């Protein structure tokens, strides 16, 4: 397991213990725990350490752990059982603190727009058509279904007057090719069309992917504005994909 995978695994377990997971992610982790004995053992160890910290008031004293250890060298001898337990508790707290600090430091220094984008972006797949339906598909839809994104983009630039569906395919093809400024233009056209006509054709899809395009394009404040709007709307198709954690990550990038 490389460092990136290790830190992601530890961070995932800590968020599970702290109750910071969305329901879908929580269910996914619980399924993994049933299949992975090592992961379950790690979760148990983290829980035990956390309980020790909370029970003995060490959570708010972590910053002075080193001072406590130094004081032990100069204090009168106490019964062995109590002294051993205190050392064990401080050791557990120090170990958990080190692991937590390492995870936080890794996330801070490794957090990039590319990493957040990779976690959130999903390719758009057109629904499978029956043979008789394929005769009525547009050239653009055929090219997109074949994942010929360059051809889709060429068609977007040659023609105008697209349907909302075709305009969305233009935006997604640009996303696949890394042309985020052009993707932003396509998604904004969809939003403007829906606003003018009081409709919602591909609106949720356009808003979510526009937020990701802004993110990848370095326009973090615009991305945040959309992500917060999606997160606050339980009826939005992508509501569950926009967690508090994602918003905090983009805030740190801005």
Secondary structure, 3 states (H helix, E strand, C coil): CCHHHHHHHHHHHHHHHCCCCCHHHHHHHHHHHHHCHHHHHHHHHHHHHHHHHHHCCCHHHHHHHHHHHHHHCCCCCCCHHHHHHHHHHHHHHHHHHHHHHHHHHHHHHHCCHHHHHHHHCCCCCCCCCCHHHHCCCCHHHHHHHCCCHHHHHHHHHHCCCCCHHHHHHHHHHHHHHCCHHHHHHHHHHHHHHHHHHCCCCCHHHHHHHHHHHHHHCCCHHHHHHHHHHHHCCCCCCCHHHCCHHHHHHHHHHC
